[in-house]
């Protein structure tokens, strides 16, 4: 199951920079993860300074 980003996202972009498959992009109010591209590696969750990313 792909990872998801919660409302705790502060749009810092650290997750997008670390994603090995470029599944994360800037959305309207926060970053979003493309579930079809996500490979469930967890790198984004480990990188997020606010803990806004979790398994969906």
PDBQT receptor file of N, H, CA, C and O in Angstrom, charges set to zero:
ATOM      1  N   UNK A   1       0.844  -1.184   0.000  1.00  0.00    +0.000 N 
ATOM      2  CA  UNK A   1       0.000   0.000   0.000  1.00  0.00    +0.000 C 
ATOM      3  C   UNK A   1       0.888   1.246   0.000  1.00  0.00    +0.000 C 
ATOM      4  O   UNK A   1       1.865   1.312   0.747  1.00  0.00    +0.000 OA
ATOM      5  N   UNK A   2       0.566   2.198  -0.804  1.00  0.00    +0.000 N 
ATOM      6  H   UNK A   2      -0.228   2.145  -1.411  1.00  0.00    +0.000 HD
ATOM      7  CA  UNK A   2       1.359   3.412  -0.940  1.00  0.00    +0.000 C 
ATOM      8  C   UNK A   2       1.325   4.260   0.328  1.00  0.00    +0.000 C 
ATOM      9  O   UNK A   2       0.397   4.175   1.132  1.00  0.00    +0.000 OA
ATOM     10  N   UNK A   3       2.343   5.064   0.481  1.00  0.00    +0.000 N 
ATOM     11  H   UNK A   3       3.098   5.133  -0.172  1.00  0.00    +0.000 HD
ATOM     12  CA  UNK A   3       2.400   6.001   1.599  1.00  0.00    +0.000 C 
ATOM     13  C   UNK A   3       1.503   7.197   1.295  1.00  0.00    +0.000 C 
ATOM     14  O   UNK A   3       1.222   7.489   0.133  1.00  0.00    +0.000 OA
ATOM     15  N   UNK A   4       1.056   7.886   2.344  1.00  0.00    +0.000 N 
ATOM     16  H   UNK A   4       1.284   7.648   3.288  1.00  0.00    +0.000 HD
ATOM     17  CA  UNK A   4       0.210   9.070   2.196  1.00  0.00    +0.000 C 
ATOM     18  C   UNK A   4       0.769  10.193   3.061  1.00  0.00    +0.000 C 
ATOM     19  O   UNK A   4       1.472   9.949   4.042  1.00  0.00    +0.000 OA
ATOM     20  N   UNK A   5       0.448  11.413   2.684  1.00  0.00    +0.000 N 
ATOM     21  H   UNK A   5      -0.123  11.610   1.888  1.00  0.00    +0.000 HD
ATOM     22  CA  UNK A   5       0.905  12.594   3.415  1.00  0.00    +0.000 C 
ATOM     23  C   UNK A   5      -0.299  13.243   4.091  1.00  0.00    +0.000 C 
ATOM     24  O   UNK A   5      -1.305  13.527   3.442  1.00  0.00    +0.000 OA
ATOM     25  N   UNK A   6      -0.190  13.474   5.391  1.00  0.00    +0.000 N 
ATOM     26  H   UNK A   6       0.628  13.243   5.918  1.00  0.00    +0.000 HD
ATOM     27  CA  UNK A   6      -1.291  14.053   6.157  1.00  0.00    +0.000 C 
ATOM     28  C   UNK A   6      -1.261  15.581   6.131  1.00  0.00    +0.000 C 
ATOM     29  O   UNK A   6      -0.377  16.193   5.531  1.00  0.00    +0.000 OA
ATOM     30  N   UNK A   7      -2.242  16.174   6.792  1.00  0.00    +0.000 N 
ATOM     31  H   UNK A   7      -2.959  15.677   7.280  1.00  0.00    +0.000 HD
ATOM     32  CA  UNK A   7      -2.324  17.631   6.877  1.00  0.00    +0.000 C 
ATOM     33  C   UNK A   7      -1.193  18.243   7.689  1.00  0.00    +0.000 C 
ATOM     34  O   UNK A   7      -1.050  19.465   7.719  1.00  0.00    +0.000 OA
ATOM     35  N   UNK A   8      -0.393  17.425   8.344  1.00  0.00    +0.000 N 
ATOM     36  H   UNK A   8      -0.509  16.432   8.320  1.00  0.00    +0.000 HD
ATOM     37  CA  UNK A   8       0.752  17.932   9.109  1.00  0.00    +0.000 C 
ATOM     38  C   UNK A   8       1.889  18.389   8.191  1.00  0.00    +0.000 C 
ATOM     39  O   UNK A   8       2.875  18.962   8.654  1.00  0.00    +0.000 OA
ATOM     40  N   UNK A   9       1.746  18.134   6.898  1.00  0.00    +0.000 N 
ATOM     41  H   UNK A   9       0.945  17.668   6.522  1.00  0.00    +0.000 HD
ATOM     42  CA  UNK A   9       2.762  18.529   5.911  1.00  0.00    +0.000 C 
ATOM     43  C   UNK A   9       2.946  20.043   5.910  1.00  0.00    +0.000 C 
ATOM     44  O   UNK A   9       1.973  20.794   5.856  1.00  0.00    +0.000 OA
ATOM     45  N   UNK A  10       4.217  20.490   5.970  1.00  0.00    +0.000 N 
ATOM     46  H   UNK A  10       5.008  19.880   6.014  1.00  0.00    +0.000 HD
ATOM     47  CA  UNK A  10       4.524  21.918   5.935  1.00  0.00    +0.000 C 
ATOM     48  C   UNK A  10       5.137  22.330   4.595  1.00  0.00    +0.000 C 
ATOM     49  O   UNK A  10       5.680  23.427   4.466  1.00  0.00    +0.000 OA
ATOM     50  N   UNK A  11       5.047  21.447   3.605  1.00  0.00    +0.000 N 
ATOM     51  H   UNK A  11       4.605  20.556   3.711  1.00  0.00    +0.000 HD
ATOM     52  CA  UNK A  11       5.521  21.706   2.241  1.00  0.00    +0.000 C 
ATOM     53  C   UNK A  11       6.997  22.094   2.174  1.00  0.00    +0.000 C 
ATOM     54  O   UNK A  11       7.375  23.001   1.432  1.00  0.00    +0.000 OA
ATOM     55  N   UNK A  12       7.825  21.400   2.951  1.00  0.00    +0.000 N 
ATOM     56  H   UNK A  12       7.517  20.663   3.553  1.00  0.00    +0.000 HD
ATOM     57  CA  UNK A  12       9.260  21.694   2.939  1.00  0.00    +0.000 C 
ATOM     58  C   UNK A  12       9.965  21.078   1.726  1.00  0.00    +0.000 C 
ATOM     59  O   UNK A  12      11.011  21.566   1.297  1.00  0.00    +0.000 OA
ATOM     60  N   UNK A  13       9.386  20.002   1.177  1.00  0.00    +0.000 N 
ATOM     61  H   UNK A  13       8.536  19.606   1.526  1.00  0.00    +0.000 HD
ATOM     62  CA  UNK A  13       9.945  19.370  -0.013  1.00  0.00    +0.000 C 
ATOM     63  C   UNK A  13      11.022  18.333   0.247  1.00  0.00    +0.000 C 
ATOM     64  O   UNK A  13      11.558  17.763  -0.703  1.00  0.00    +0.000 OA
ATOM     65  N   UNK A  14      11.353  18.071   1.496  1.00  0.00    +0.000 N 
ATOM     66  H   UNK A  14      10.918  18.534   2.268  1.00  0.00    +0.000 HD
ATOM     67  CA  UNK A  14      12.420  17.102   1.778  1.00  0.00    +0.000 C 
ATOM     68  C   UNK A  14      12.048  15.706   1.293  1.00  0.00    +0.000 C 
ATOM     69  O   UNK A  14      12.921  14.958   0.852  1.00  0.00    +0.000 OA
ATOM     70  N   UNK A  15      10.785  15.344   1.366  1.00  0.00    +0.000 N 
ATOM     71  H   UNK A  15      10.076  15.951   1.724  1.00  0.00    +0.000 HD
ATOM     72  CA  UNK A  15      10.351  14.021   0.914  1.00  0.00    +0.000 C 
ATOM     73  C   UNK A  15      10.509  13.870  -0.599  1.00  0.00    +0.000 C 
ATOM     74  O   UNK A  15      10.976  12.838  -1.081  1.00  0.00    +0.000 OA
ATOM     75  N   UNK A  16      10.123  14.886  -1.329  1.00  0.00    +0.000 N 
ATOM     76  H   UNK A  16       9.743  15.725  -0.937  1.00  0.00    +0.000 HD
ATOM     77  CA  UNK A  16      10.200  14.830  -2.795  1.00  0.00    +0.000 C 
ATOM     78  C   UNK A  16      11.648  14.693  -3.265  1.00  0.00    +0.000 C 
ATOM     79  O   UNK A  16      11.940  13.988  -4.231  1.00  0.00    +0.000 OA
ATOM     80  N   UNK A  17      12.534  15.373  -2.569  1.00  0.00    +0.000 N 
ATOM     81  H   UNK A  17      12.296  15.945  -1.784  1.00  0.00    +0.000 HD
ATOM     82  CA  UNK A  17      13.947  15.326  -2.942  1.00  0.00    +0.000 C 
ATOM     83  C   UNK A  17      14.551  13.947  -2.716  1.00  0.00    +0.000 C 
ATOM     84  O   UNK A  17      15.497  13.574  -3.410  1.00  0.00    +0.000 OA
ATOM     85  N   UNK A  18      14.030  13.185  -1.766  1.00  0.00    +0.000 N 
ATOM     86  H   UNK A  18      13.262  13.489  -1.202  1.00  0.00    +0.000 HD
ATOM     87  CA  UNK A  18      14.587  11.876  -1.433  1.00  0.00    +0.000 C 
ATOM     88  C   UNK A  18      13.900  10.699  -2.111  1.00  0.00    +0.000 C 
ATOM     89  O   UNK A  18      14.438   9.591  -2.097  1.00  0.00    +0.000 OA
ATOM     90  N   UNK A  19      12.731  10.905  -2.703  1.00  0.00    +0.000 N 
ATOM     91  H   UNK A  19      12.295  11.805  -2.715  1.00  0.00    +0.000 HD
ATOM     92  CA  UNK A  19      11.986   9.800  -3.314  1.00  0.00    +0.000 C 
ATOM     93  C   UNK A  19      12.754   9.240  -4.518  1.00  0.00    +0.000 C 
ATOM     94  O   UNK A  19      13.034   9.970  -5.469  1.00  0.00    +0.000 OA
ATOM     95  N   UNK A  20      13.095   7.938  -4.478  1.00  0.00    +0.000 N 
ATOM     96  H   UNK A  20      12.868   7.345  -3.705  1.00  0.00    +0.000 HD
ATOM     97  CA  UNK A  20      13.895   7.349  -5.568  1.00  0.00    +0.000 C 
ATOM     98  C   UNK A  20      13.149   7.177  -6.885  1.00  0.00    +0.000 C 
ATOM     99  O   UNK A  20      13.778   6.980  -7.924  1.00  0.00    +0.000 OA
ATOM    100  N   UNK A  21      11.811   7.249  -6.862  1.00  0.00    +0.000 N 
ATOM    101  H   UNK A  21      11.300   7.410  -6.017  1.00  0.00    +0.000 HD
ATOM    102  CA  UNK A  21      11.039   7.063  -8.089  1.00  0.00    +0.000 C 
ATOM    103  C   UNK A  21      10.232   8.314  -8.463  1.00  0.00    +0.000 C 
ATOM    104  O   UNK A  21       9.367   8.250  -9.336  1.00  0.00    +0.000 OA
ATOM    105  N   UNK A  22      10.505   9.428  -7.822  1.00  0.00    +0.000 N 
ATOM    106  H   UNK A  22      11.208   9.480  -7.113  1.00  0.00    +0.000 HD
ATOM    107  CA  UNK A  22       9.828  10.705  -8.096  1.00  0.00    +0.000 C 
ATOM    108  C   UNK A  22       8.302  10.590  -8.013  1.00  0.00    +0.000 C 
ATOM    109  O   UNK A  22       7.586  11.109  -8.870  1.00  0.00    +0.000 OA
ATOM    110  N   UNK A  23       7.819   9.911  -6.983  1.00  0.00    +0.000 N 
ATOM    111  H   UNK A  23       8.400   9.490  -6.287  1.00  0.00    +0.000 HD
ATOM    112  CA  UNK A  23       6.376   9.723  -6.801  1.00  0.00    +0.000 C 
ATOM    113  C   UNK A  23       5.726  10.875  -6.050  1.00  0.00    +0.000 C 
ATOM    114  O   UNK A  23       4.503  10.912  -5.917  1.00  0.00    +0.000 OA
ATOM    115  N   UNK A  24       6.532  11.823  -5.554  1.00  0.00    +0.000 N 
ATOM    116  H   UNK A  24       7.525  11.793  -5.662  1.00  0.00    +0.000 HD
ATOM    117  CA  UNK A  24       6.007  12.908  -4.732  1.00  0.00    +0.000 C 
ATOM    118  C   UNK A  24       6.107  14.228  -5.486  1.00  0.00    +0.000 C 
ATOM    119  O   UNK A  24       7.143  14.566  -6.057  1.00  0.00    +0.000 OA
ATOM    120  N   UNK A  25       5.000  14.959  -5.468  1.00  0.00    +0.000 N 
ATOM    121  H   UNK A  25       4.159  14.684  -5.004  1.00  0.00    +0.000 HD
ATOM    122  CA  UNK A  25       4.979  16.260  -6.138  1.00  0.00    +0.000 C 
ATOM    123  C   UNK A  25       4.232  17.268  -5.279  1.00  0.00    +0.000 C 
ATOM    124  O   UNK A  25       3.500  16.906  -4.358  1.00  0.00    +0.000 OA
ATOM    125  N   UNK A  26       4.433  18.539  -5.601  1.00  0.00    +0.000 N 
ATOM    126  H   UNK A  26       5.028  18.833  -6.349  1.00  0.00    +0.000 HD
ATOM    127  CA  UNK A  26       3.779  19.597  -4.844  1.00  0.00    +0.000 C 
ATOM    128  C   UNK A  26       2.326  19.728  -5.280  1.00  0.00    +0.000 C 
ATOM    129  O   UNK A  26       2.035  19.933  -6.458  1.00  0.00    +0.000 OA
ATOM    130  N   UNK A  27       1.420  19.608  -4.317  1.00  0.00    +0.000 N 
ATOM    131  H   UNK A  27       1.656  19.442  -3.360  1.00  0.00    +0.000 HD
ATOM    132  CA  UNK A  27      -0.002  19.754  -4.597  1.00  0.00    +0.000 C 
ATOM    133  C   UNK A  27      -0.447  21.174  -4.315  1.00  0.00    +0.000 C 
ATOM    134  O   UNK A  27       0.386  22.066  -4.156  1.00  0.00    +0.000 OA
ATOM    135  N   UNK A  28      -1.741  21.391  -4.253  1.00  0.00    +0.000 N 
ATOM    136  H   UNK A  28      -2.417  20.666  -4.383  1.00  0.00    +0.000 HD
ATOM    137  CA  UNK A  28      -2.281  22.730  -4.018  1.00  0.00    +0.000 C 
ATOM    138  C   UNK A  28      -1.927  23.275  -2.640  1.00  0.00    +0.000 C 
ATOM    139  O   UNK A  28      -1.505  24.424  -2.517  1.00  0.00    +0.000 OA
ATOM    140  N   UNK A  29      -2.096  22.454  -1.601  1.00  0.00    +0.000 N 
ATOM    141  H   UNK A  29      -2.439  21.520  -1.702  1.00  0.00    +0.000 HD
ATOM    142  CA  UNK A  29      -1.846  22.948  -0.255  1.00  0.00    +0.000 C 
ATOM    143  C   UNK A  29      -0.733  22.186   0.465  1.00  0.00    +0.000 C 
ATOM    144  O   UNK A  29      -0.259  22.626   1.511  1.00  0.00    +0.000 OA
ATOM    145  N   UNK A  30      -0.315  21.048  -0.089  1.00  0.00    +0.000 N 
ATOM    146  H   UNK A  30      -0.700  20.690  -0.939  1.00  0.00    +0.000 HD
ATOM    147  CA  UNK A  30       0.760  20.251   0.501  1.00  0.00    +0.000 C 
ATOM    148  C   UNK A  30       1.279  19.283  -0.549  1.00  0.00    +0.000 C 
ATOM    149  O   UNK A  30       0.717  19.184  -1.640  1.00  0.00    +0.000 OA
ATOM    150  N   UNK A  31       2.334  18.579  -0.228  1.00  0.00    +0.000 N 
ATOM    151  H   UNK A  31       2.790  18.659   0.658  1.00  0.00    +0.000 HD
ATOM    152  CA  UNK A  31       2.868  17.595  -1.163  1.00  0.00    +0.000 C 
ATOM    153  C   UNK A  31       1.957  16.367  -1.212  1.00  0.00    +0.000 C 
ATOM    154  O   UNK A  31       1.259  16.069  -0.243  1.00  0.00    +0.000 OA
ATOM    155  N   UNK A  32       1.965  15.662  -2.338  1.00  0.00    +0.000 N 
ATOM    156  H   UNK A  32       2.532  15.905  -3.125  1.00  0.00    +0.000 HD
ATOM    157  CA  UNK A  32       1.128  14.477  -2.519  1.00  0.00    +0.000 C 
ATOM    158  C   UNK A  32       1.970  13.348  -3.108  1.00  0.00    +0.000 C 
ATOM    159  O   UNK A  32       2.964  13.585  -3.795  1.00  0.00    +0.000 OA
ATOM    160  N   UNK A  33       1.549  12.114  -2.824  1.00  0.00    +0.000 N 
ATOM    161  H   UNK A  33       0.742  11.922  -2.266  1.00  0.00    +0.000 HD
ATOM    162  CA  UNK A  33       2.249  10.929  -3.317  1.00  0.00    +0.000 C 
ATOM    163  C   UNK A  33       1.374  10.226  -4.347  1.00  0.00    +0.000 C 
ATOM    164  O   UNK A  33       0.208   9.933  -4.083  1.00  0.00    +0.000 OA
ATOM    165  N   UNK A  34       1.933   9.960  -5.505  1.00  0.00    +0.000 N 
ATOM    166  H   UNK A  34       2.880  10.198  -5.719  1.00  0.00    +0.000 HD
ATOM    167  CA  UNK A  34       1.229   9.223  -6.548  1.00  0.00    +0.000 C 
ATOM    168  C   UNK A  34       1.277   7.732  -6.182  1.00  0.00    +0.000 C 
ATOM    169  O   UNK A  34       2.333   7.103  -6.258  1.00  0.00    +0.000 OA
ATOM    170  N   UNK A  35       0.149   7.186  -5.794  1.00  0.00    +0.000 N 
ATOM    171  H   UNK A  35      -0.709   7.697  -5.733  1.00  0.00    +0.000 HD
ATOM    172  CA  UNK A  35       0.072   5.798  -5.323  1.00  0.00    +0.000 C 
ATOM    173  C   UNK A  35       0.510   4.796  -6.385  1.00  0.00    +0.000 C 
ATOM    174  O   UNK A  35       1.044   3.739  -6.048  1.00  0.00    +0.000 OA
ATOM    175  N   UNK A  36       0.296   5.106  -7.649  1.00  0.00    +0.000 N 
ATOM    176  H   UNK A  36      -0.138   5.965  -7.922  1.00  0.00    +0.000 HD
ATOM    177  CA  UNK A  36       0.663   4.183  -8.715  1.00  0.00    +0.000 C 
ATOM    178  C   UNK A  36       2.177   4.122  -8.933  1.00  0.00    +0.000 C 
ATOM    179  O   UNK A  36       2.698   3.120  -9.421  1.00  0.00    +0.000 OA
ATOM    180  N   UNK A  37       2.874   5.191  -8.570  1.00  0.00    +0.000 N 
ATOM    181  H   UNK A  37       2.451   6.005  -8.172  1.00  0.00    +0.000 HD
ATOM    182  CA  UNK A  37       4.321   5.261  -8.755  1.00  0.00    +0.000 C 
ATOM    183  C   UNK A  37       5.075   4.825  -7.502  1.00  0.00    +0.000 C 
ATOM    184  O   UNK A  37       6.182   4.296  -7.602  1.00  0.00    +0.000 OA
ATOM    185  N   UNK A  38       4.498   5.037  -6.344  1.00  0.00    +0.000 N 
ATOM    186  H   UNK A  38       3.599   5.466  -6.263  1.00  0.00    +0.000 HD
ATOM    187  CA  UNK A  38       5.131   4.722  -5.056  1.00  0.00    +0.000 C 
ATOM    188  C   UNK A  38       5.515   3.243  -4.977  1.00  0.00    +0.000 C 
ATOM    189  O   UNK A  38       4.720   2.366  -5.316  1.00  0.00    +0.000 OA
ATOM    190  N   UNK A  39       6.748   2.979  -4.523  1.00  0.00    +0.000 N 
ATOM    191  H   UNK A  39       7.394   3.692  -4.247  1.00  0.00    +0.000 HD
ATOM    192  CA  UNK A  39       7.218   1.596  -4.396  1.00  0.00    +0.000 C 
ATOM    193  C   UNK A  39       7.266   1.146  -2.928  1.00  0.00    +0.000 C 
ATOM    194  O   UNK A  39       7.856   0.111  -2.618  1.00  0.00    +0.000 OA
ATOM    195  N   UNK A  40       6.663   1.901  -2.047  1.00  0.00    +0.000 N 
ATOM    196  H   UNK A  40       6.184   2.742  -2.299  1.00  0.00    +0.000 HD
ATOM    197  CA  UNK A  40       6.561   1.550  -0.621  1.00  0.00    +0.000 C 
ATOM    198  C   UNK A  40       7.908   1.357   0.065  1.00  0.00    +0.000 C 
ATOM    199  O   UNK A  40       8.045   0.477   0.915  1.00  0.00    +0.000 OA
ATOM    200  N   UNK A  41       8.891   2.156  -0.288  1.00  0.00    +0.000 N 
ATOM    201  H   UNK A  41       8.779   2.870  -0.979  1.00  0.00    +0.000 HD
ATOM    202  CA  UNK A  41      10.222   1.986   0.300  1.00  0.00    +0.000 C 
ATOM    203  C   UNK A  41      10.349   2.645   1.674  1.00  0.00    +0.000 C 
ATOM    204  O   UNK A  41      11.186   2.234   2.478  1.00  0.00    +0.000 OA
ATOM    205  N   UNK A  42       9.522   3.668   1.955  1.00  0.00    +0.000 N 
ATOM    206  H   UNK A  42       8.842   4.002   1.302  1.00  0.00    +0.000 HD
ATOM    207  CA  UNK A  42       9.553   4.325   3.250  1.00  0.00    +0.000 C 
ATOM    208  C   UNK A  42      10.578   5.422   3.403  1.00  0.00    +0.000 C 
ATOM    209  O   UNK A  42      10.686   6.017   4.476  1.00  0.00    +0.000 OA
ATOM    210  N   UNK A  43      11.330   5.705   2.363  1.00  0.00    +0.000 N 
ATOM    211  H   UNK A  43      11.242   5.222   1.492  1.00  0.00    +0.000 HD
ATOM    212  CA  UNK A  43      12.347   6.751   2.439  1.00  0.00    +0.000 C 
ATOM    213  C   UNK A  43      11.724   8.100   2.778  1.00  0.00    +0.000 C 
ATOM    214  O   UNK A  43      12.288   8.864   3.561  1.00  0.00    +0.000 OA
ATOM    215  N   UNK A  44      10.585   8.393   2.204  1.00  0.00    +0.000 N 
ATOM    216  H   UNK A  44      10.126   7.773   1.567  1.00  0.00    +0.000 HD
ATOM    217  CA  UNK A  44       9.924   9.680   2.446  1.00  0.00    +0.000 C 
ATOM    218  C   UNK A  44       9.517   9.829   3.908  1.00  0.00    +0.000 C 
ATOM    219  O   UNK A  44       9.692  10.894   4.500  1.00  0.00    +0.000 OA
ATOM    220  N   UNK A  45       8.976   8.766   4.487  1.00  0.00    +0.000 N 
ATOM    221  H   UNK A  45       8.833   7.901   4.006  1.00  0.00    +0.000 HD
ATOM    222  CA  UNK A  45       8.535   8.811   5.881  1.00  0.00    +0.000 C 
ATOM    223  C   UNK A  45       9.712   9.041   6.817  1.00  0.00    +0.000 C 
ATOM    224  O   UNK A  45       9.594   9.765   7.805  1.00  0.00    +0.000 OA
ATOM    225  N   UNK A  46      10.840   8.428   6.508  1.00  0.00    +0.000 N 
ATOM    226  H   UNK A  46      10.936   7.840   5.705  1.00  0.00    +0.000 HD
ATOM    227  CA  UNK A  46      12.028   8.586   7.338  1.00  0.00    +0.000 C 
ATOM    228  C   UNK A  46      12.615   9.984   7.223  1.00  0.00    +0.000 C 
ATOM    229  O   UNK A  46      13.291  10.452   8.139  1.00  0.00    +0.000 OA
ATOM    230  N   UNK A  47      12.362  10.650   6.106  1.00  0.00    +0.000 N 
ATOM    231  H   UNK A  47      11.813  10.270   5.361  1.00  0.00    +0.000 HD
ATOM    232  CA  UNK A  47      12.917  11.968   5.849  1.00  0.00    +0.000 C 
ATOM    233  C   UNK A  47      12.050  13.102   6.382  1.00  0.00    +0.000 C 
ATOM    234  O   UNK A  47      12.567  14.178   6.682  1.00  0.00    +0.000 OA
ATOM    235  N   UNK A  48      10.755  12.887   6.504  1.00  0.00    +0.000 N 
ATOM    236  H   UNK A  48      10.334  12.013   6.259  1.00  0.00    +0.000 HD
ATOM    237  CA  UNK A  48       9.814  13.947   6.870  1.00  0.00    +0.000 C 
ATOM    238  C   UNK A  48      10.073  14.483   8.285  1.00  0.00    +0.000 C 
ATOM    239  O   UNK A  48      10.016  13.726   9.254  1.00  0.00    +0.000 OA
ATOM    240  N   UNK A  49      10.360  15.791   8.404  1.00  0.00    +0.000 N 
ATOM    241  H   UNK A  49      10.406  16.406   7.617  1.00  0.00    +0.000 HD
ATOM    242  CA  UNK A  49      10.656  16.363   9.728  1.00  0.00    +0.000 C 
ATOM    243  C   UNK A  49       9.437  16.510  10.635  1.00  0.00    +0.000 C 
ATOM    244  O   UNK A  49       9.590  16.669  11.846  1.00  0.00    +0.000 OA
ATOM    245  N   UNK A  50       8.226  16.460  10.067  1.00  0.00    +0.000 N 
ATOM    246  H   UNK A  50       8.102  16.331   9.083  1.00  0.00    +0.000 HD
ATOM    247  CA  UNK A  50       7.023  16.614  10.890  1.00  0.00    +0.000 C 
ATOM    248  C   UNK A  50       6.285  15.297  11.100  1.00  0.00    +0.000 C 
ATOM    249  O   UNK A  50       5.256  15.275  11.775  1.00  0.00    +0.000 OA
ATOM    250  N   UNK A  51       6.783  14.209  10.541  1.00  0.00    +0.000 N 
ATOM    251  H   UNK A  51       7.619  14.227   9.993  1.00  0.00    +0.000 HD
ATOM    252  CA  UNK A  51       6.129  12.916  10.685  1.00  0.00    +0.000 C 
ATOM    253  C   UNK A  51       4.784  12.847   9.976  1.00  0.00    +0.000 C 
ATOM    254  O   UNK A  51       3.888  12.116  10.397  1.00  0.00    +0.000 OA
ATOM    255  N   UNK A  52       4.648  13.613   8.896  1.00  0.00    +0.000 N 
ATOM    256  H   UNK A  52       5.376  14.207   8.553  1.00  0.00    +0.000 HD
ATOM    257  CA  UNK A  52       3.375  13.717   8.179  1.00  0.00    +0.000 C 
ATOM    258  C   UNK A  52       3.136  12.568   7.211  1.00  0.00    +0.000 C 
ATOM    259  O   UNK A  52       2.060  12.490   6.619  1.00  0.00    +0.000 OA
ATOM    260  N   UNK A  53       4.104  11.673   7.030  1.00  0.00    +0.000 N 
ATOM    261  H   UNK A  53       4.978  11.737   7.511  1.00  0.00    +0.000 HD
ATOM    262  CA  UNK A  53       3.967  10.613   6.046  1.00  0.00    +0.000 C 
ATOM    263  C   UNK A  53       3.867   9.264   6.745  1.00  0.00    +0.000 C 
ATOM    264  O   UNK A  53       4.660   8.943   7.630  1.00  0.00    +0.000 OA
ATOM    265  N   UNK A  54       2.872   8.482   6.325  1.00  0.00    +0.000 N 
ATOM    266  H   UNK A  54       2.228   8.743   5.606  1.00  0.00    +0.000 HD
ATOM    267  CA  UNK A  54       2.668   7.158   6.905  1.00  0.00    +0.000 C 
ATOM    268  C   UNK A  54       2.135   6.215   5.836  1.00  0.00    +0.000 C 
ATOM    269  O   UNK A  54       1.710   6.652   4.767  1.00  0.00    +0.000 OA
ATOM    270  N   UNK A  55       2.162   4.924   6.129  1.00  0.00    +0.000 N 
ATOM    271  H   UNK A  55       2.508   4.568   6.997  1.00  0.00    +0.000 HD
ATOM    272  CA  UNK A  55       1.606   3.961   5.197  1.00  0.00    +0.000 C 
ATOM    273  C   UNK A  55       0.105   4.170   5.114  1.00  0.00    +0.000 C 
ATOM    274  O   UNK A  55      -0.572   4.313   6.132  1.00  0.00    +0.000 OA
ATOM    275  N   UNK A  56      -0.410   4.187   3.892  1.00  0.00    +0.000 N 
ATOM    276  H   UNK A  56       0.139   4.071   3.065  1.00  0.00    +0.000 HD
ATOM    277  CA  UNK A  56      -1.825   4.458   3.677  1.00  0.00    +0.000 C 
ATOM    278  C   UNK A  56      -2.614   3.224   3.665  1.00  0.00    +0.000 C 
ATOM    279  O   UNK A  56      -3.832   3.272   3.494  1.00  0.00    +0.000 OA
TER     280      UNK A  56
